Amino acid sequence: MIRLPLWILGAVLLGGIVHLSTVLAMPKAATQDAYSRLERLSPVNVVTQLPAPTASEATMPFMDPAFAVAICRYDLSAGALKLRAPLSQAYTAITFYTRNSVAYYAINDRAAGRRVIELDLMTPEQHAQVPEEEDVTAADRLIIESPTRRGLIVLRALAPEPGLMPMARRALTAAQCRIEPAPQ
Amino acid sequence: MRLFFGSCFTLILAAAIGLGATWLTVTRGIAFGSLTIGAWTAWPKSGSVDIDPYARAAIARTGELPVGVGDGVAFYAHTDDAGNVLDGRCTFVISGITPAARFWTLTLYDTQGRMVANTLDRHGFTSAEILRETDGRFAINIGPRARPGNWLPSGGVEQFVLVWRLYDTPIGVASLTTKEGPMPAVVRKGCG
């Protein structure tokens, strides 16, 4: 019976390892995370509008119903991505997420400083291949590095009042994202 | 023989402890670096690459996308200022002022993050549509029955969650003291 506390101590230590490894493994094993949910709704490298969340149906939990939302589910395997998004009258924000829903970059209309947000999204390897002079001369060319090859761009336009929702949705229909094949 | 039983006991207990702790932390939404002002709690780091593993696991499970730090910050309330659970059968009043932000929205969800069905089809307010006093203060009534002024129907659900999202705001990862952000008070006015 003297051994029992030792066995329990061993179980607690082992339990700690099990706990930490399952927490770390969860983002990789999840089947209902945002990317998996959107995989069923949207083609890759195309801007898709999401339906407005209602009480009976929502693409994701805790969506803000005051916003019109469009997403671009990207895959940078074939080359860098070009995103072009005209801004709506009210608040507009673009947030970049990795495959596992980590928000690594966000920009809003005021930070962009003009009526259209234009940027290039690429992996660090693709960024390294951009000729240096091109990088310097295009001073206003916004380049964003994606830590993962796949991920999500979420474009959100605010409708300050419910009546302005059609305007917010219209602003997002003009947004586009497309792959620029790597130069040979 | 004792070694065999001991090992089995240890392994089963270890699995129970490990998986139980994971389940508890992920479903209860435990994350580090929280910012609490009154009834409201935000996790600004969850909207950046500094997100901790517990918040990542919780987000992967629920399927939500956190608000990015360059976009804004989301404050969650599960209770009122006195610690009472937000019961949809009771009446609550939210009043006061908000931290500096270009826009804010207040939205009511059930505990799973779904919006609550109601006849008005109203699930929240934005800073642009709210009715205010002349000094800029406002009061929002949350309850199952219609009220004059800013009424947010709670549909009589057993428990609801309020999310206050501030967009384009200086409140964020660097905000550590509650002085920077006066969040509105949440007070229960009666039940039934």
Interface residues (C-beta under 8 A of the other chain):
Chain A: R3 W7 I8 G10 A11 V12 L13 L14 G15 G16 I17 V18 H19 T22 V23 L24 M26 P27 A29 A30 Q32 D33 A34 S36 R37 P53 T54 A55 S56 A58 M60 P61 F62 M63 D64 P65 A66 A90 Y91 A93 T95 F96 Y97 N100 S101 V102 A103 Y104 Y105 A106 I107 N108 R110 A111 P147 L152 V154 R156 L158 A159 P160 E161 P162
Chain B: R2 G6 F9 T10 L11 L13 A14 A15 A16 I17 G18 L19 A21 T22 T25 V26 S46 G47 S48 V49 I51 P53 Y54 R56 A57 I59 A60 R61 T62 G63 E64 L65 P66 V67 G68 V69 G70 D71 G72 R102 F103 T105 T107 Y109 Q112 G113 R114 M115 V116 A117 N118 H123 G124 T126 S127 A128 E129 V163 R165 Y167 D168
